[in-house]
C-alpha cells in the first residue's frame, strides 16, 4: 500500500478538541512506515501538543493512554465557575496551569527529567527532531514561531501552553516580557514557518472548523457564542496559507465534520467542564485514522491513473 515516499515534514494545524484525531493519524503513519524520515514537525494550538508527542517517538498505545488520562481527568479538564469574574484582571477566563502540569507529567513518563527546565534545543537533541510551535504575540499582533533554530534556549512547556491559549477563553502566557496566545489567531496552518527543499515530502493536516450553530444555541450559551466568533476569525486567516500547499511535494489532508466539536463545554456543579466521553474519545481516534486511510487510498488511485 505504501507507494508514497515517507514524509520529512509534518504540519499540524489547530482545531480545538477535534485535534484528538491526530492520535488516529499517528497510528496510520506508524503502521504504514510513513513517519521514519520525519525530522521537522510544525504545530499550532492543539497541534503543538501533538508535534511534541510525535517527536517523542511514543508507541501508539503510549500516545493513546497518555492523552486518554488527560482528557478523562476531571481535575485537568474542569475550571471553577468563579473564574468567570477574573477576566478583567487576567485577560482570560481560565488558567493554562492544568495543561502545564499534564504536559510535564507526560514528559516525565517519556523519560525526561525536570521537564519544566526543558529547552527547545535540549528537546531536539533528545528526540532528533526539530519542532516549530506557532504562537501569536499580542504585543506585535504577529505570528511568532519558537523552535530550536529560532529560540534554542526558550523553555518548551510555556510555549506549548501559549500556542493553546485560545484568546479571551484562556489567560495569555508571558514569555520574555511579551504576551502570547493561540497561534491560530493569525496562522492556524503555519506551513510558511519552515524552510524546505523540492526533494522534501511534506504532509499538512488541516482541521477544518465549520460548525453551523442555531441562533437559539448561541443566545443561551455565551461560551459557545465566543468560540464561534473565534472560529470565524481563525478560519478567515487560514485560507491564505492553504494556498501554499499547491505544490507537488506538499500533501494537504483536510479533516472535516469530526465526531466532537471544537470545544465541548458544559457547566456542572459550579464548574466549567471540557467534557468528552470515553466513547467520543475512541470515535475521534478512529475518525482520524479513517480520514487519512481514505485520503491515502484515493490519492494512490489518482496517481495510478
HELIX and SHEET records of a PDB file:
HELIX    1   1 UNK A   16  UNK A   20  5                                   5    
HELIX    2   2 UNK A   21  UNK A   31  1                                  11    
HELIX    3   3 UNK A   46  UNK A   55  1                                  10    
HELIX    4   4 UNK A   60  UNK A   71  1                                  12    
HELIX    5   5 UNK A   81  UNK A   85  5                                   5    
HELIX    6   6 UNK A   87  UNK A   90  1                                   4    
HELIX    7   7 UNK A   97  UNK A  109  1                                  13    
HELIX    8   8 UNK A  115  UNK A  117  5                                   3    
HELIX    9   9 UNK A  120  UNK A  127  1                                   8    
HELIX   10  10 UNK A  156  UNK A  163  1                                   8    
HELIX   11  11 UNK A  184  UNK A  187  1                                   4    
HELIX   12  12 UNK A  191  UNK A  193  5                                   3    
HELIX   13  13 UNK A  215  UNK A  220  1                                   6    
HELIX   14  14 UNK A  222  UNK A  242  1                                  21    
HELIX   15  15 UNK A  243  UNK A  245  5                                   3    
HELIX   16  16 UNK A  278  UNK A  304  1                                  27    
SHEET    1   A 6 UNK A 142  UNK A 147  0                                        
SHEET    2   A 6 UNK A 130  UNK A 137 -1                                        
SHEET    3   A 6 UNK A  40  UNK A  44  1                                        
SHEET    4   A 6 UNK A   9  UNK A  12  1                                        
SHEET    5   A 6 UNK A 202  UNK A 207  1                                        
SHEET    6   A 6 UNK A 250  UNK A 255  1                                        
SHEET    1   B 3 UNK A  78  UNK A  80  0                                        
SHEET    2   B 3 UNK A 271  UNK A 274 -1                                        
SHEET    3   B 3 UNK A 265  UNK A 268 -1                                        
SHEET    1   C 2 UNK A  92  UNK A  94  0                                        
SHEET    2   C 2 UNK A 168  UNK A 170  1                                        
SHEET    1   D 4 UNK A 142  UNK A 147  0                                        
SHEET    2   D 4 UNK A 130  UNK A 137 -1                                        
SHEET    3   D 4 UNK A 178  UNK A 182 -1                                        
SHEET    4   D 4 UNK A 173  UNK A 175 -1                                        
END                                                                             
